[in-house]
Amino acid sequence: MDLDLAIRGGTIVTSSGRYKADVGIRGGRIVAIADTLTAPDEIDATDRLVMPGGIEAHCHVAQESAAGLMTADDYRTGSISAAFGGNSTFIPFAAQHRGMSVAETLELYHERGKDSVLDYAFHLIVTNPDQQAVEHDLPEAFRQGITSLKVFLTYERMMVADSTFLDVLALAKSAGGLTMVHAENNGMIDWMSRRLVAAGHTEPRYHAISHPALAEAEAINRAISLSKLVDAPLLIVHVSTREGAELVARAQAEGAKVFAETCPQYLFLTRDDLDLPGMEGAKFMCSPPPRDAETQEVLWQHLARGTFTVFSSDHAPYRHDESGKLANGPEATFKQIANGMPGLAARLPLLFSGVTSGRITLEQFVALSSTNAARLYGMYPQKGEIAVGSDADIAIWDPAETREVRLEDQHDAMDYTPYEGMRLTGWPVAVLSRGERIIEDGACVAEPKRGRFVTRGPSDYFGRPGITVPEMDPARNFGAMVKP
């Protein structure tokens, strides 16, 4: 068989198993997996793990916040950072803001996305699902292969009412897509924040106090209830609490099409990291905030049990200067400081530490880092798998390499990493995208702007049957045909 490239001598790891074999690549796709393959171009993967390239499915690049603050990373720096972290595809958000149409939003982000060195897709943030959007623009976005929508239950400039949330859920369901939700109770957070500031408690550490765990639990419970009413698939993003994880696990046990994500900051940081002198704690501000060590342990357990389908960075890069965290000055209250922290390059090495510590298996690592995201977001088996016919998106890891997390190794546009100094074992040493070398010998060797927009199909709901509530069932609601 004529091959362009062969990866030889490594251990292939997928979400379902591991085995020794060579991988043959031609025309950007995997065309052979066999004991021995040769090609004009070869990569020696002896003593290395050959895994699907990571899919970073929750990140904010080249995106304005609701307050108009632009992230530090664009699609060039963001994709390069993601690649150094073992990723071959990423899915940033295309954020609709009030006054923008869906069509304008997508046109803007398609232009920004051209700078990516990795293949990319979009999640569409929806803040104004008016009649034009519901009847035309959102269905058109699905036809274009943008099959995931995100809504907010918090942030005054972004949040949607429950009835509007139901409209979005029903629309996504009809198109075979997925609705994502940032679930925190806005009223609770606002109430807490106003009282803290009024009492003079304005330092960054009080951001963690202003977002009580109960605010997340209430909103997750409400979001799940709304999704059950219309039997629509739902992903709860960045779950940070025991209560939130337990609500998700309960809904999954009932058969609901409910999925969840957690992030490195909830497994490796705590609210104590915000309790630093001056404005240093602002570096660790994100929403929801990190919790405590006990919650970390519980979330690791849910990760191993399968409560969390995906593990994402929620990379929201705001520099610790006047362009980002300190845009409102060095005396700003916690309410005036941009939320978010970087994590594109650190996500997978941090997750791999769960393998070295015995918390998760290699197969679970692959599922959480790549395969589950490909399935959930309609990219499988083109992405997220090592199989004949799949794109040759491959990350080669040295499981024995130990490194200390350093800012200079993140290759993003940031001036800090919240994981500075953490010692981790297991590191990606080479990354391929569609058979092309992206990371090799500690350098990015990709051609500029080589990334392609990925047209996605329907989500895979992992065999969950869903739920029909009595009030939506004609057999039990006096024959009423209530269409979602």
KOLPA-611369 format. One line per 4 residues: their letters; for each residue x, y, z negated of C-alpha. Coordinates in pm, 1 decimal. Layout:
a = X,Y,Z  ...
end
This chain:
mdld = 0.0,0.0,0.0  133.7,341.4,96.5  145.1,564.7,-210.0  243.9,924.4,-267.3
lair = 340.6,868.3,-630.4  366.1,581.8,-878.9  369.6,612.0,-1257.1  566.4,311.4,-1371.7
ggti = 626.6,120.9,-1692.7  378.5,295.1,-1919.7  91.6,181.4,-2139.5  -241.1,292.5,-1996.0
vtss = -492.0,398.4,-2260.1  -859.6,460.4,-2183.6  -1159.8,504.1,-2409.0  -1224.8,130.0,-2384.3
gryk = -879.5,-24.0,-2420.7  -507.0,-23.1,-2351.7  -278.4,-228.9,-2130.5  57.9,-220.4,-1952.5
advg = 36.7,-135.4,-1582.0  156.8,100.1,-1312.2  -64.7,367.6,-1158.0  -58.2,438.1,-783.9
irgg = -167.3,776.4,-647.9  -249.0,886.5,-295.1  -423.6,1198.8,-171.8  -479.6,1325.9,-525.1
riva = -665.2,1015.7,-643.9  -583.0,695.1,-820.8  -582.8,420.2,-558.3  -411.6,131.6,-737.0
iadt = -350.3,-5.5,-1086.4  -120.6,-307.5,-1087.8  167.6,-477.2,-1262.9  429.4,-337.6,-1026.4
ltap = 393.9,-51.3,-780.3  654.6,142.1,-586.0  636.9,475.2,-407.7  869.9,735.3,-256.3
deid = 807.7,945.8,-566.7  801.7,778.8,-909.1  764.1,879.4,-1272.9  920.2,657.0,-1537.7
atdr = 670.2,620.2,-1822.4  856.1,353.7,-2019.0  763.4,373.1,-2390.3  505.3,637.8,-2304.3
lvmp = 126.2,645.5,-2309.4  -51.2,712.5,-1981.0  -391.8,867.2,-2053.5  -658.2,1070.0,-1875.6
ggie = -569.7,1437.4,-1878.7  -750.4,1625.8,-2150.3  -1067.4,1818.2,-2074.5  -1085.9,2133.3,-2283.2
ahch = -1460.9,2189.4,-2287.8  -1498.1,2494.0,-2514.0  -1278.8,2798.0,-2457.8  -1314.7,3168.5,-2393.6
vaqe = -1082.1,3315.7,-2131.0  -1118.5,3633.8,-1926.7  -1436.1,3694.5,-2123.7  -1567.4,4012.0,-2282.6
saag = -1725.0,3985.2,-2624.7  -2069.5,4132.8,-2684.1  -1887.7,4440.5,-2817.9  -1686.7,4472.8,-2496.1
lmta = -1353.4,4335.0,-2624.7  -1164.7,4131.7,-2362.3  -985.0,3811.4,-2458.1  -606.4,3812.6,-2432.2
ddyr = -594.5,3514.8,-2196.5  -710.9,3513.3,-1836.9  -749.7,3204.2,-1619.7  -379.5,3197.3,-1535.6
tgsi = -239.6,3213.2,-1888.6  -528.5,3013.2,-2030.4  -491.4,2727.8,-1784.3  -114.1,2716.4,-1827.6
saaf = -151.6,2698.6,-2205.2  -412.1,2425.0,-2169.5  -179.5,2228.7,-1942.7  108.3,2245.8,-2192.2
ggns = -136.3,2097.2,-2443.0  -202.4,1787.3,-2230.7  -511.2,1910.0,-2044.8  -576.6,1877.2,-1672.7
tfip = -921.8,2044.0,-1661.9  -1092.5,2311.4,-1867.5  -1441.3,2459.8,-1894.5  -1450.1,2822.2,-2011.0
faaq = -1769.3,3023.5,-2053.1  -1926.7,3258.4,-1802.6  -2094.0,3505.3,-2035.2  -2408.1,3686.6,-1933.6
hrgm = -2448.8,4007.7,-2128.9  -2762.0,4216.2,-2163.2  -2829.2,4401.2,-1839.0  -2645.1,4145.1,-1622.9
svae = -2821.6,3898.3,-1398.0  -2715.5,3535.1,-1383.4  -2605.0,3581.1,-1022.7  -2384.7,3880.5,-1114.5
tlel = -2235.3,3685.3,-1402.8  -2139.7,3388.2,-1187.7  -2000.3,3604.0,-908.6  -1775.5,3778.5,-1162.5
yher = -1642.9,3454.5,-1313.7  -1591.1,3281.3,-981.4  -1355.9,3566.4,-894.8  -1174.7,3542.7,-1228.9
gkds = -1145.5,3164.7,-1205.5  -935.6,3180.6,-888.7  -624.3,3243.0,-1101.8  -639.3,2899.2,-1267.4
vldy = -364.7,2642.0,-1214.1  -602.7,2369.4,-1341.8  -937.9,2254.4,-1211.4  -1213.7,2436.3,-1395.0
afhl = -1588.1,2469.0,-1439.5  -1817.8,2705.4,-1629.1  -2067.1,2685.2,-1910.5  -2318.0,2965.6,-1857.8
ivtn = -2397.8,3173.9,-2166.3  -2759.1,3286.2,-2140.5  -2874.7,3596.8,-2328.2  -3154.2,3720.8,-2103.1
pdqq = -3358.8,3430.4,-1964.8  -3627.9,3646.2,-1804.9  -3873.1,3531.1,-1536.8  -3622.3,3586.6,-1255.8
aveh = -3363.3,3378.2,-1440.2  -3597.6,3095.2,-1535.4  -3769.1,3064.8,-1198.1  -3475.6,3128.5,-966.7
dlpe = -3130.6,3211.7,-1104.8  -3083.5,2926.2,-1351.7  -3215.4,2656.4,-1114.4  -2978.6,2799.7,-851.7
afrq = -2688.6,2775.2,-1099.1  -2770.6,2406.9,-1150.9  -2773.5,2354.9,-772.9  -2424.3,2507.5,-767.8
gits = -2304.8,2244.0,-1015.4  -2315.5,2453.9,-1332.3  -2511.8,2210.5,-1546.6  -2457.5,2337.4,-1900.3
lkvf = -2609.3,2643.5,-2066.1  -2527.5,2800.8,-2400.8  -2748.2,3006.2,-2630.0  -2688.2,3172.5,-2966.8
ltye = -2901.3,3171.5,-3278.8  -2682.7,3446.2,-3425.5  -2517.4,3775.2,-3316.3  -2772.2,4051.5,-3257.1
rmmv = -2655.4,4120.7,-2901.3  -2654.0,3754.7,-2799.2  -2918.3,3564.4,-2994.3  -3242.6,3433.8,-2844.4
adst = -3579.3,3377.4,-3008.6  -3693.4,3023.0,-3080.4  -3958.7,3037.8,-2807.0  -3696.5,3150.3,-2554.1
fldv = -3465.6,2872.9,-2673.2  -3745.3,2624.5,-2595.6  -3772.3,2763.9,-2241.7  -3398.3,2714.1,-2189.5
lala = -3408.2,2361.8,-2334.0  -3696.5,2265.2,-2106.1  -3529.7,2414.7,-1800.2  -3199.8,2236.9,-1863.2
ksag = -3383.8,1909.6,-1923.7  -3569.9,1932.9,-1593.5  -3239.3,1975.7,-1409.0  -3056.9,1694.5,-1589.7
gltm = -2834.6,1939.0,-1770.1  -2735.3,2018.5,-2124.0  -2807.3,2306.8,-2360.5  -2534.1,2409.1,-2604.5
vhae = -2609.2,2613.6,-2913.8  -2413.7,2821.6,-3163.6  -2621.3,2739.0,-3470.0  -2601.7,2978.0,-3763.6
nngm = -2885.3,3163.5,-3933.2  -2839.9,3527.1,-3835.7  -3061.0,3662.5,-4115.3  -2864.0,3487.0,-4388.5
idwm = -2531.3,3608.7,-4249.7  -2654.2,3965.0,-4209.1  -2802.3,3967.2,-4560.5  -2479.4,3837.0,-4715.0
srrl = -2257.0,4068.8,-4510.5  -2444.7,4387.6,-4597.7  -2428.9,4311.9,-4967.5  -2061.9,4217.5,-4964.1
vaag = -1962.2,4535.3,-4779.3  -2181.7,4752.4,-5000.9  -2003.1,4610.2,-5304.9  -1661.7,4690.7,-5156.3
htep = -1574.1,4333.6,-5060.0  -1445.5,4410.5,-4711.9  -1121.6,4210.6,-4675.4  -1096.7,3929.2,-4414.9
ryha = -1140.8,3660.4,-4681.9  -1501.0,3769.3,-4733.4  -1583.7,3669.9,-4376.9  -1584.2,3309.8,-4499.9
ishp = -1818.8,3398.5,-4784.5  -2058.5,3583.9,-4553.3  -2121.2,3267.6,-4349.7  -2259.3,3022.2,-4606.8
alae = -2273.1,2654.3,-4517.7  -2646.9,2677.1,-4569.9  -2671.9,2919.8,-4275.3  -2524.7,2656.0,-4046.0
aeai = -2737.2,2375.8,-4187.4  -3061.6,2571.9,-4146.2  -2986.8,2666.0,-3787.0  -2874.1,2314.9,-3692.1
nrai = -3193.1,2172.8,-3840.7  -3398.0,2428.5,-3647.0  -3212.1,2367.2,-3320.6  -3256.0,1990.8,-3350.6
slsk = -3626.4,2035.6,-3427.6  -3674.0,2253.2,-3119.5  -3490.1,2003.3,-2899.1  -3706.5,1721.1,-3034.5
lvda = -4026.8,1909.6,-2950.3  -3942.3,1906.8,-2578.9  -3722.8,1593.7,-2594.4  -3434.2,1787.9,-2444.0
plli = -3062.3,1709.4,-2475.2  -2872.4,1939.2,-2708.1  -2509.5,1992.2,-2808.7  -2436.0,2164.5,-3140.7
vhvs = -2101.4,2336.7,-3093.5  -1830.5,2384.0,-3359.1  -1997.3,2200.5,-3649.1  -1810.3,2299.3,-3965.6
treg = -2008.3,2156.4,-4258.4  -2099.0,1827.4,-4421.9  -2467.5,1920.3,-4407.7  -2452.1,2000.9,-4037.4
aelv = -2276.5,1675.7,-3951.5  -2526.4,1474.7,-4154.4  -2820.9,1638.9,-3976.3  -2667.0,1546.6,-3641.8
araq = -2599.4,1187.3,-3750.1  -2958.8,1151.6,-3870.7  -3099.6,1280.4,-3541.3  -2874.5,1045.2,-3345.6
aega = -2989.8,749.4,-3556.0  -3347.8,839.1,-3461.4  -3255.3,823.1,-3092.9  -3260.3,1197.0,-3022.4
kvfa = -3039.7,1323.3,-2741.0  -2840.4,1530.1,-2988.8  -2464.1,1564.8,-2960.6  -2208.7,1757.6,-3160.9
etcp = -1864.1,1905.8,-3139.5  -1608.5,1999.0,-3401.6  -1279.3,2184.0,-3369.4  -923.8,2180.4,-3508.0
qylf = -980.2,2476.7,-3739.5  -1231.9,2275.5,-3941.3  -993.3,1981.7,-3983.5  -666.6,2167.5,-4042.1
ltrd = -755.4,2506.4,-4196.9  -959.4,2615.5,-4498.2  -1115.6,2939.1,-4617.2  -805.6,2990.0,-4834.4
dldl = -612.3,3067.3,-4514.5  -814.7,3388.4,-4488.2  -704.2,3495.7,-4837.1  -380.0,3667.0,-4732.7
pgme = -244.4,4016.8,-4801.3  -367.7,4306.3,-4592.0  -505.8,4208.2,-4254.3  -311.7,3883.0,-4221.8
gakf = -624.1,3684.1,-4303.8  -787.9,3824.5,-3988.8  -580.0,3578.2,-3788.2  -791.3,3295.7,-3932.0
mcsp = -1133.5,3451.9,-3881.6  -1372.2,3256.1,-3662.6  -1742.1,3173.6,-3671.7  -1836.2,2949.6,-3834.9
pprd = -1538.2,2992.4,-4069.2  -1313.2,2715.2,-4201.3  -1456.7,2561.9,-4519.2  -1262.5,2361.4,-4783.3
aetq = -1045.0,2050.8,-4814.0  -1336.5,1828.8,-4916.2  -1528.5,1928.7,-4604.3  -1222.1,1856.7,-4391.1
evlw = -1222.4,1497.3,-4513.3  -1593.6,1453.4,-4445.3  -1557.0,1588.9,-4091.1  -1268.7,1350.0,-4021.7
qhla = -1496.6,1066.2,-4129.9  -1771.3,1181.3,-3894.0  -1514.9,1209.1,-3615.3  -1419.2,844.2,-3667.5
rgtf = -1783.6,731.2,-3691.2  -1879.2,890.6,-3362.0  -2103.6,1168.9,-3492.4  -1891.9,1411.0,-3289.4
tvfs = -1895.9,1340.1,-2918.3  -1634.4,1600.6,-2828.7  -1343.7,1776.6,-2998.3  -1271.5,2121.8,-2858.3
sdha = -1049.4,2417.0,-2942.8  -1304.5,2702.6,-2924.2  -1004.8,2903.8,-2803.9  -1103.6,3268.8,-2853.1
pyrh = -778.3,3463.9,-2819.8  -773.0,3809.0,-2976.9  -425.8,3937.3,-3051.3  -341.2,4063.9,-3399.2
desg = -307.1,4420.9,-3274.8  -512.1,4714.7,-3145.7  -619.2,4518.3,-2836.4  -783.8,4249.8,-3046.3
klan = -826.9,4187.3,-3416.7  -729.3,4541.6,-3514.5  -930.2,4723.7,-3246.0  -1124.2,4904.5,-3519.3
gpea = -815.5,4999.8,-3715.4  -612.4,4856.8,-4004.1  -883.5,4939.9,-4257.7  -1171.7,4771.2,-4072.2
tfkq = -1416.9,4563.2,-4272.3  -1451.6,4192.6,-4198.0  -1766.8,4279.5,-4001.3  -1559.6,4493.5,-3762.4
iang = -1291.3,4234.7,-3685.5  -1313.6,4018.0,-3374.5  -1394.7,3654.9,-3448.1  -1192.7,3375.5,-3295.7
mpgl = -850.2,3218.7,-3287.0  -628.8,3052.1,-3025.6  -587.0,2677.5,-2987.5  -569.0,2562.5,-2624.4
aarl = -220.6,2411.2,-2643.3  -250.2,2286.7,-3001.7  -585.0,2102.1,-2977.3  -464.6,1763.4,-2857.5
pllf = -138.4,1738.4,-3055.2  -343.9,1819.1,-3365.7  -599.9,1552.4,-3275.7  -322.2,1301.1,-3203.6
sgvt = -209.2,1342.6,-3564.3  -528.5,1155.3,-3646.6  -389.5,859.7,-3452.9  -54.1,866.8,-3629.5
sgri = -227.1,893.3,-3968.8  -465.9,606.4,-3890.6  -782.0,820.8,-3904.2  -879.9,745.0,-3543.1
tleq = -766.6,495.7,-3279.8  -592.8,570.8,-2952.7  -913.3,480.6,-2770.9  -1109.5,727.4,-2982.4
fval = -847.1,990.7,-2906.2  -904.3,942.7,-2533.1  -1281.8,954.0,-2575.3  -1269.8,1272.1,-2783.4
sstn = -1004.0,1443.9,-2575.6  -1134.2,1366.9,-2227.9  -1376.5,1088.8,-2139.0  -1673.4,1195.0,-2349.6
aarl = -1649.8,1551.7,-2218.5  -1641.7,1422.0,-1861.3  -1955.0,1219.2,-1925.6  -2142.8,1480.9,-2124.1
ygmy = -2067.8,1761.2,-1878.0  -2135.3,1570.1,-1556.7  -1776.5,1515.3,-1433.7  -1740.9,1140.0,-1482.3
pqkg = -1580.8,934.3,-1327.3  -1415.6,1200.7,-1113.2  -1253.7,1327.8,-1431.4  -1182.0,1172.3,-1769.6
eiav = -1086.0,821.4,-1657.9  -793.6,619.2,-1530.0  -960.7,404.7,-1265.7  -937.3,348.9,-893.6
gsda = -1123.0,633.4,-722.1  -1088.2,886.4,-1003.1  -889.1,1205.7,-965.2  -527.3,1152.3,-1062.2
diai = -562.2,1375.9,-1367.4  -312.8,1219.1,-1603.8  -129.7,1315.0,-1922.0  180.5,1120.9,-2023.9
wdpa = 245.2,1125.7,-2398.0  547.4,1036.9,-2606.5  386.0,891.9,-2921.2  711.2,913.9,-3117.1
etre = 809.0,1272.4,-3044.9  782.1,1496.4,-3350.1  757.8,1870.6,-3309.3  678.9,2173.1,-3517.2
vrle = 402.3,2395.6,-3382.4  553.2,2726.9,-3270.9  407.4,3031.4,-3100.3  656.6,3016.7,-2813.7
dqhd = 538.2,2666.4,-2723.5  173.6,2772.7,-2680.5  240.7,2956.7,-2351.3  -67.4,3173.1,-2394.5
amdy = -98.2,3552.5,-2415.2  -124.1,3553.5,-2793.8  105.2,3690.9,-3062.2  34.2,3417.4,-3318.0
tpye = -87.6,3062.4,-3360.8  -287.0,2969.3,-3673.7  -110.8,2632.9,-3677.9  243.5,2775.5,-3696.2
gmrl = 488.0,2540.7,-3870.5  269.5,2228.7,-3877.9  476.6,1916.2,-3804.9  306.8,1676.8,-3564.8
tgwp = 406.0,1343.4,-3413.6  290.0,1261.4,-3061.0  325.4,1509.7,-2776.3  230.1,1542.5,-2408.1
vavl = 547.4,1541.7,-2198.9  399.6,1548.0,-1847.8  64.7,1648.3,-1697.7  -69.3,1582.6,-1348.3
srge = -376.0,1733.9,-1184.6  -503.8,1556.1,-873.8  -165.3,1388.0,-849.1  29.2,1714.4,-855.3
riie = 282.4,1781.3,-1126.9  170.1,2062.5,-1355.4  393.2,2017.0,-1661.8  730.2,1846.9,-1629.8
dgac = 1053.0,1868.4,-1829.1  909.9,2135.6,-2057.3  809.3,2371.1,-1775.5  500.2,2458.1,-1577.5
vaep = 577.7,2366.7,-1215.0  228.7,2421.0,-1073.9  161.2,2641.3,-775.4  -26.5,2959.9,-873.1
krgr = -403.3,2956.0,-819.8  -410.0,2587.0,-724.0  -706.5,2503.9,-948.5  -1041.5,2414.2,-793.7
fvtr = -1390.7,2480.8,-918.3  -1551.9,2149.4,-1016.3  -1911.0,2102.8,-906.7  -2075.7,1901.0,-1183.2
gpsd = -2366.8,1663.8,-1177.1  -2621.7,1554.8,-1440.3  -2508.3,1486.6,-1794.4  -2472.8,1134.4,-1928.2
yfgr = -2680.1,1107.7,-2244.3  -2498.0,797.2,-2369.7  -2808.0,579.2,-2358.6  -3001.0,773.1,-2620.2
pgit = -3372.1,719.6,-2552.4  -3496.9,1050.2,-2685.7  -3800.0,1129.8,-2899.6  -4161.5,1209.2,-2815.5
vpem = -4342.6,1394.8,-3091.7  -4716.3,1317.6,-3127.4  -4824.5,1665.7,-3021.5  -4652.4,1618.6,-2683.4
dpar = -4785.7,1266.1,-2623.7  -5118.4,1255.9,-2427.4  -5198.5,925.5,-2595.4  -5198.0,1097.5,-2933.5
nfga = -5284.2,1464.0,-2861.5  -5637.5,1421.9,-2723.0  -5507.8,1395.7,-2365.5  -5342.2,1735.3,-2339.0
mvkp = -5070.1,1747.8,-2071.1  -4816.4,1985.0,-2229.3  -4529.6,2019.4,-1985.8  -4193.0,2125.5,-2127.9
end
